[in-house]
Amino acid sequence: MAREKIKIKKIDNATARQVTFSKRRRGLFKKAQELAILCDADVGLIVFSASGKLFEYASLSMCEILHKHSIHLGNTLKRGNQTLDSLTGNSRYADLKKEYDDKNRRLRQIRGEDLQGLTIEELTNLERTIDGGLTRVMEKKGRRIMEQLSSLQQKEMQLLEKNKRLKEKMEELRMVEKQALTDHGSVNGFHEESQYSSESVPQHHDLTADTSLKLGLS
């Protein structure tokens, strides 16, 4: 006669539930021990009863098995984080690439390229954008031109002032040179006059001597 198959569900009777727990626990621990021996596996088994009582089995030491479990769990979490970072990085790259493509397409449209598929409204908006940009460019260009003109005018005034100072210095040099020539001419005239005066004195001395000689002879 075939053994009746027990339906897997919670046993309502507390006594029957406790008896079944004891039998199944011993069987589970026996299977764990057989697995560890036959397959040279590290097996750790922890069971808490309904009342909170602890039952455990370890092929080595429960602490060693729990340590191995924590290391494995940490590596698993690390690989999971790396995978998550990779997925996040790929998603970020996809967003950046899409943004780059959109900006590049917009730039080509502003240059009058890649206009296929645009509606009349999109073309109108593009025209307004271009007109606004052109207006700002022209205003910026006008300001730059005025700034350059102002700078050139300032440089012109500086050059004129510098040229004026150079002319004044040249005029001062000419006056100094003219005064030097005048002073030099006055000195030369004084020397010539002195020379003429010294030559006239001997002539007078000679005339007096001649007169004396004449008077002595007479």
C-alpha positions in Angstrom: 0.0 0.0 0.0 1.4 3.4 -1.0 2.4 5.8 1.7 0.1 8.8 2.0 1.7 12.0 0.8 1.6 14.8 3.4 0.5 18.1 2.2 3.1 20.8 2.9 1.4 23.4 5.1 1.6 24.6 8.7 0.6 21.9 11.2 -2.1 23.4 13.3 -1.7 21.0 16.3 1.2 22.2 18.5 2.1 18.8 19.7 2.2 17.2 16.3 4.1 20.3 15.0 6.8 19.8 17.7 7.1 16.1 17.0 7.4 16.7 13.2 10.0 19.5 13.9 12.2 17.1 16.0 12.0 14.4 13.4 12.7 16.6 10.4 15.5 18.5 12.2 17.4 15.3 12.9 16.9 14.2 9.3 18.0 17.6 8.0 21.2 17.6 10.1 21.9 14.0 9.0 21.6 15.0 5.4 23.9 18.0 6.0 26.5 15.8 7.6 26.3 13.3 4.7 26.7 16.2 2.2 29.8 17.4 4.0 31.4 14.0 4.2 30.6 12.7 0.7 31.3 15.9 -1.2 34.0 17.5 1.1 31.9 20.5 1.4 31.8 23.1 4.2 28.3 23.0 5.5 26.7 25.2 8.2 23.1 24.8 9.3 21.2 27.1 11.7 17.7 26.4 12.8 15.5 28.2 15.3 12.4 26.5 16.6 9.0 28.2 16.9 9.9 28.9 20.6 13.2 30.5 19.6 15.5 27.7 20.5 18.7 27.4 18.5 19.9 24.3 16.8 23.0 24.3 14.6 25.4 22.0 12.7 28.7 22.9 11.2 31.1 20.6 9.4 34.1 22.7 10.5 33.5 25.6 12.9 30.4 27.8 12.7 32.6 30.9 13.1 34.8 29.9 10.1 31.7 29.1 8.0 30.1 32.4 9.0 33.4 34.2 8.2 33.5 32.6 4.7 29.9 33.6 4.2 30.5 37.2 5.1 33.5 37.4 2.7 31.4 35.9 -0.1 28.6 38.2 0.7 30.9 41.2 0.6 32.4 40.2 -2.7 28.9 39.6 -4.1 27.8 43.1 -3.0 30.9 44.6 -4.4 30.3 43.0 -7.8 26.7 44.1 -7.6 27.8 47.7 -6.9 30.3 47.5 -9.8 27.6 46.3 -12.1 25.3 49.0 -10.8 28.0 51.7 -11.4 28.6 50.3 -14.8 24.9 50.4 -15.7 24.7 54.0 -14.2 27.8 55.0 -16.2 26.3 53.5 -19.4 23.1 55.4 -18.8 25.0 58.6 -18.1 27.0 58.1 -21.3 23.8 57.5 -23.3 22.3 60.7 -21.9 25.4 62.8 -22.7 25.6 61.3 -26.2 22.0 62.1 -26.9 22.5 65.7 -25.6 25.6 66.1 -27.8 23.8 64.8 -30.8 20.9 67.2 -30.2 23.3 70.2 -29.8 25.2 69.2 -32.9 22.1 68.9 -34.9 20.8 72.3 -33.6 24.1 73.9 -34.6 23.9 72.5 -38.1 20.3 73.8 -38.4 21.5 77.3 -37.3 24.1 77.1 -40.1 21.3 76.3 -42.5 22.1 72.6 -42.7 20.1 69.4 -41.9 16.7 71.1 -42.3 15.0 68.1 -43.6 11.9 67.0 -41.7 11.4 70.4 -39.9 7.9 71.7 -39.8 6.9 75.2 -40.7 6.6 76.1 -37.0 10.1 74.7 -36.3 11.5 76.6 -39.3 9.8 79.8 -38.0 11.3 79.3 -34.5 14.7 78.6 -36.1 14.4 81.8 -38.1 13.6 83.8 -35.0 16.6 82.3 -33.2 18.9 83.1 -36.1 17.5 86.7 -36.3 18.0 87.2 -32.5 21.5 85.8 -32.7 22.4 88.0 -35.6 21.1 91.1 -33.8 23.2 90.3 -30.8 26.2 89.7 -33.0 25.8 93.0 -34.8 25.4 94.9 -31.5 28.5 93.2 -30.1 30.4 94.1 -33.3 29.2 97.7 -33.1 30.4 98.0 -29.5 33.8 96.5 -30.5 34.2 99.0 -33.3 33.4 102.0 -31.1 35.8 100.7 -28.5 38.6 100.5 -31.2 37.7 104.0 -32.5 37.9 105.4 -28.9 41.2 103.6 -28.4 42.6 105.0 -31.7 41.5 108.5 -30.8 43.2 108.3 -27.4 46.4 107.1 -29.1 46.1 110.0 -31.6 45.8 112.5 -28.8 48.8 111.0 -27.0 50.9 111.2 -30.3 49.9 114.8 -30.8 50.9 115.7 -27.3 54.2 113.9 -27.7 54.8 115.6 -31.0 54.1 119.0 -29.3 56.6 118.3 -26.6 59.2 117.3 -29.1 58.7 120.5 -31.0 59.1 122.6 -27.8 62.3 120.7 -27.0 63.6 121.4 -30.5 62.8 125.1 -30.2 64.6 125.2 -26.9 67.6 123.6 -28.4 67.6 126.1 -31.3 67.5 129.0 -28.8 70.3 127.6 -26.8 72.4 127.1 -29.9 71.6 130.6 -31.1 72.6 132.1 -27.7 75.8 130.1 -27.7 76.7 131.5 -31.2 75.9 135.0 -30.0 78.1 134.6 -26.9 80.9 133.1 -29.0 80.8 136.1 -31.4 81.0 138.6 -28.6 84.0 136.9 -27.1 85.8 137.0 -30.5 85.1 140.7 -31.0 86.5 141.5 -27.6 89.8 139.7 -28.4 90.1 141.5 -31.7 89.6 144.9 -30.1 92.2 144.1 -27.5 94.7 143.1 -30.2 94.2 146.3 -32.1 94.7 148.4 -28.9 98.0 146.7 -28.1 99.4 147.3 -31.5 98.7 151.1 -31.3 100.7 151.6 -28.2 104.2 150.7 -29.7 103.5 153.0 -32.6 103.0 155.9 -30.2 106.2 155.0 -28.3 108.2 154.9 -31.5 106.9 158.4 -32.5 107.8 159.9 -29.2 111.3 158.4 -29.4 111.8 159.8 -32.8 110.8 163.2 -31.7 113.2 163.1 -28.7 116.1 162.1 -30.9 115.3 165.0 -33.2 115.3 167.4 -30.3 118.6 166.1 -28.9 120.3 166.5 -32.2 119.2 170.0 -32.5 
